[in-house]
Amino acid sequence: MTQSEAVYAHIKKAITSLTFHPGQRLSEARLASQLGVGRSPIRSALARLANEGWVRVLPQSGTFVSELSLQDVLELAVIRLLLEPHVARLAATRIPADELDTLRLLTDRLKKAD
C-alpha cells in the first residue's frame, strides 16, 4: 500500500466513523503532521476523497467533510429497506442448525417475557 493509499484509508475511516464530522474543515498541514507524512500524499488522498464525494474542496476556503442532505438520508433509507431483507434471507439459509435452535429458544423466551 502506498503512502497516499494509507492516508486515503485513514481519512476515509475517520469520516465514516464520524471522527471527522460533516462540515468539518480538514487542514492539509494538520493532517500531514498527525499522520507523519508530507503534504503531497495528503493532497492526493483529499483529491481522491473529493472525487468520490467524501469531501468538498472550496477554492480559497479549504477542504471540508461533505454533509448529507435530506435527499441523501432518504436515499440511504430506501437502500437499507431493499438490502436488509435480502441479507436476512441469505443469513437464514446459512445459519447452522444449532445456532438456529438457540435463536428459537431465545425468541420464545422473549415472547414469554412480554
MOMORA-V294035 format. One record per pair of residues at least 12 apart in sequence whose ideal C-beta (glycine too) atoms are under 10 Angstrom apart, sorted by the first residue. I is the first residue (numbers start at 1). J is the second residue. Records with the same first field share a line. If there is no record, write none. Layout:
I: J / J
This chain:
2: 41 / 44
3: 35 / 36 / 37 / 38 / 40 / 41 / 42 / 44 / 45
4: 37 / 40 / 41 / 42 / 43 / 44 / 45 / 46 / 47 / 48
5: 41 / 44 / 45 / 48
6: 35 / 37 / 41 / 45
7: 31 / 32 / 35 / 37 / 38 / 40 / 41 / 42 / 43 / 44 / 45 / 46 / 48 / 49
8: 41 / 42 / 44 / 45 / 46 / 47 / 48 / 49 / 52 / 54
9: 45
10: 31 / 34 / 35 / 37 / 45
11: 26 / 31 / 35 / 42 / 45 / 46 / 48 / 49 / 54 / 55 / 63 / 65
12: 45 / 48 / 49 / 52 / 54 / 55
14: 26 / 31 / 34 / 65
15: 49 / 54 / 55 / 65 / 66
16: 54
18: 65
19: 65
20: 54 / 55 / 64 / 65
21: 65 / 67
22: 64 / 65 / 66 / 67 / 68
23: 56 / 64 / 65 / 66 / 67
24: 55 / 63 / 64 / 65 / 67
25: 55 / 58 / 61 / 62 / 63 / 64 / 65
26: 42 / 46 / 49 / 55 / 56 / 57 / 62 / 63 / 64 / 65
27: 42 / 62 / 63
28: 40 / 42 / 43 / 45 / 46 / 62 / 63
29: 42
30: 42
31: 43 / 45 / 46 / 63
42: 63
43: 57 / 63
46: 63
47: 63
49: 63 / 65 / 66
50: 63 / 64 / 66
52: 66
53: 66 / 72
54: 66
